[in-house]
Structure formats: structure tokens, C-alpha cells
Amino acid sequence: MPTPVPLTDEERATYEWQMWVPDFGESGQEKLKAASVMISRVGGVGSVVAYELAAAGVGKLVLAHAGNVKPSDLNRQLLMTHDWIGKPRIESIRRRLLELNPRLEIVAVGENVSQANAADLVAQSDIIVDCAPLFPERFAMNEQAVLQNKPMVECAMYELEAHVTTLVPGRSACLRCLFPEQPPTWTRQFPVFGAVSGTVACMAAMETIKTIAGIGQPLVNRLLKMDLRDMSFHRLNVNRRPECPTCGHLPHAPSTAVS
């Protein structure tokens, strides 16, 4: 993570209440200010991740999302507005985030992640949050996260179910360890409540903050699964696969799994 950056008086006033968290304090806030976070797809999950990180005082967001706003976006993509239907999503994303935090630096890319742009996008960030709906995008980010030694918070949802974990090259399983192949049932369109995508997004934002600030215990080598239909939560230990084509070549650090 980058060297912490001193806060201004305005920033101290803005983030005062979260700096009261004992193991976070002003030093944690300075780490957030210095950090750059990449978010792939700023839709149902990614929009809430981006909004929470902007509100928390992360200094720079690298955002990738293609296409124009559609009416069907509006039940969950909270950075899109009705008056922006037919216009580029990435412009609505940028506009809404700067309304919240005008100090925020934004790299707004009107493309989805691909093998062609993943390396450059990941290179601009200290940590990645994977909110992409399609596995080719997820695998491209995972590959670059391993190659560039960047942590990646992985989160996804379907219907009333969701999961989140934090992937750290050399210390934890990577995405290919968890999903050696693209799941055949994974499709671009699926049932979704905005409240479910927002729930896992807030958890992913907190995982990102914890990883940047060095507080708490991020979900490294642990996968949190939840079903909001009956409010059941399960935390599973996950392991690296020695034969993984993406991270199998890395030396094995001591496990950080917690039962």
C-alpha cells in the first residue's frame, strides 16, 4: 500500500466519526486518502462499493463500466438516475460520486474489463474490487492481480444469495482456485434485488477498507456465504490449489485461515 498522505482540516472534519474507531484513527484515514481502488463494473454491486469508498475518503477510484443507462438498471445501480437514461453509465457514475466527494480523483473508463485493458487498469490501483457479472472479466482481473501482486476483494450475488472473500497473491487462494472453470449456469442476466447487491457491496467495501488500513481480519482464505431469504451466514475456509494455472507457481505463505 502507498505511503499515507496527511489530512486537511476539512478532511478531518468530514471523517471525524470514523476516525474515532480505535484501531483506525487518523493514520488509517491517511492510508485511505493515499490509496487507489479499481472497481470492475459499477452496477448493482459496484455502485454501492464505489459510493461507500468515496464516502469513506479513499483518494482515487479507477472505474470501468461500459454502456448507457437503461430503465432496468434503476432497481439496483444507485449511481444511475432516471434523467440519465440513454446516456453513458460511466458519466453518471463520475457525476454522482463527485457530488458526494469533490476531493475524489476518478479514472473513469467507459469500457468493461477485458484481456486488452486489465493490465493497465490494475496497474493504476493498490487493490481491486471484483464486481463483474461475467467470468472472462473476473479471470482477466484475477490474472493481473496475481501478476502484479495486488489484493482483490471478490464479491457476487444471485437472487437472495451472495458471497464475499479477499484474495491476496501468495497468501490465499486466487479466483481460479475457487472457480477452475467458468460455471456453466453463470449468465449475464439473473434475478436481483438491489438490497441484496447492496448488502454484499457494503461488506466488500469494508473488506477493502480493512485491507488498506490494516485493521481487523479480512476474509483471507475464508469465503463468507449468505442467504438473505432466511438470513443464514456461513464462513468457509478455502485453500490454494497447487495445480492452479494462475497462482500455483507462487511460493506458499503461511495460511491465514480462521475456523
N, C-alpha and C positions, 0 to 999 in steps of 0.2 A: 504494500500500500504506500501511497505517496507521503511526503513529509507534511505534517499538519500545518495549516495556514491560520494565522491569528485572526480573531473575530473583530468586527467593527462594533461600536456601541449599538448600532441598530440591530445587528445580528444577535448580540447578547440579549437585547430586549425581546426579540422575536422568539428565540429558542430557550428563554429563561426556564420555563416549566420543565422541559425535558432535560435540561442540564442539572436539575435537582436530582435526577436518578443517580444514586451514589457512585456506582462504578463507571458512569458515563462522564458526567461533568463537562467542563469547558474543553478539556483535552479531547474528549470524544467528539464534541461538536466541531472542533478544529479538524479532526480527521474526516468527518463528513464533508466539510467545506472543500477539502483538498481532493476528494475522491471523484472519480468518473465512473458512471454506471451505464452499461449498454443494456437496452431492453429491446428484445425482438418481438415485434407485433405489439402495438399499443392499443389493443382492443379490449375485450371484456375483462381479461386478467391484467394485461399490461397497462391499461389506462389507470387502474387503481394503484398498481405498483408505482407508476411514474408520479401520480398525484401525491401519494404518501411520501415518496422520497423527496419530491420538490418541497413539500411542506416541512419535512424534517431538516432541510438545509443541505442536501447533497449538492456539491458545487457544479457538477456537469452531468448531463444526461445525453447519451448517444442513442437516438431513437430511429428505428427502421420500421416503416409501415407504408404499404402501397395502397392505391385505390382511392375512390371517392366515397363520401359518406352516403349510406343507404338507410331508408327507414328502419330496416331490420337490425341496424347497429344500435338503435337508441334504447333498447331494453337493458343494455349492459355496458356499452362503451361510453363511459361517463365523461370523456373529453370531447365527445361529438355532440352537436346541438342541432335542433330541427332546422334552424335557419341556414345550416351549412350543408344540407342535403344536396348532393351532386357536385360538391367541391372537394378538393383533396383532403383526405383524413389528416395527413401529416401537418397541414397548415392549421387545422382546428386544434390538433394536439399541442402544437407550439403556442398558439394564441392562448389557450386555456391555462397552460402551465405558467406562462409568463404573467398572466393576470394574478395568479396566486403568489408567485415568487419572481419578481422582476430582476433579482440578482442572479438567477439561474442561467448558466451557459448551456445552450441546447445545440447539438448537432442533429439536425432534422433531415432524415434521408427518406425520400418518397419511394423506397423500394423495399421489398421483403428480402430477408437474408437468403443468400444463395452461396454456392461454392465460389462464385466470382467475387463477391464483396465481403464474405465473412472475415477474411484475414484482416482487412483494413478496419472494419468495424470493431473487431475485438482488440486490435492494436491501440485503439483510442480509449480503451476502458481499463479500469482496475478490476472490475468484477462484472459478470454478465448475469442477467435475469432472463431465463428462457420462458417465454410466454407464447411461443409459436404454435399454431394448430397443426402443422404438418411436419412429419418426421424428417424429410430432407433438410429443412431449415434447422431443426434441432440437432441433427447429426453434424451439419456443417459447423454450427457453433461449438458443439462438443469437441470436434476435432481441433478447432483453433484454440479452444480453452486449454486443451492438453498441450498442444504445440507451444503456446505462448505462456503456459504456466499461470493461467488466470482461474480463480474460483468461479463457479457457475451455480446460481440458485435455479433449480429446476422445479417448475410447478405446472399443474394441469388440472382440468376438471371435465366432468361429463355428467350431465343431468344433475343429480344431487350429491355426486361423489367428487372427491378431489384428492390430490396428493402434493407433497412438497418435500424436497430434500436439498442439501447443499453439497455440491461436488467440488472436491479440491484435488487437483492433479497430484498423484503420488501418495496422497493420504487417504483417498476414498475411492469407491467405485466411480467410474465415469458413466455417462448416459448409455454407451454401448454395452457396458457391463450389465446394466439394468434391462436394456432392450437390445439384444444382439441383432434383431431384425425388426423392421417396421411392423407393428401389429396390424394384421390384415383387416381388423374391424375399425381402424382409425380413419375417419373421414373428415373432410373439410367442414361439413355442416352436421350439427348434432344438437340435442336438446340442452338448453341452458337457461338458468335463471341468473340474472345479474347479481343477486345476493350471494349465490354460490361462488361465482367467479370473483366477486369482491372479497369473500371470506378468505379464500386461498391466496388472493393477491396481497391482503394485509399481512398474512403470515410470511409470504415471500419477501415483502418489504422489510419486515422485522428481521428476517434471516440476513438480508443484505446489510442492514444497519449493524447488527451484531458482528458480522464478519468484518466490516470496515473498521468499527470502533474497537474490536477485540473484547467484547463483553459477552457474558452468558455462555451458553453452549449451543452453537449452531448444529443443525441436523447433519453433521458429517458422519457418513456411514450409517445413517438412520433415515428411514423413509416414513414420514407421517402420512397415514391414510385416514380419510374421514368420510363418513356418510351422513349428510345432514338430514336425511329422511328420518333417522332415529337418533341423531346426534351421537353416533358412535365414532370413537377415535382409536386408532391402533398405530403403535410405533414399532416398526420392524427394523432389525439390524440387516444391513446389506453388506456384501463383500465384493472386493475386486475379483475379476476373473483373470487368472494368469494368461489365458489364451486370448484375451481381448485384443482385437486388431488395432484399437486406438490407444489404449494406455498400458497394455501388457508389457511393453518394453521398459516402463519406468521402474526404478528401484522401489521396493516396498517399505514405506514408513510404518512405524508402529500404529496399530489400529486405534481409532478413537471411538469405536462403537461403545454405546452405553446401553445396558439392558433395561 
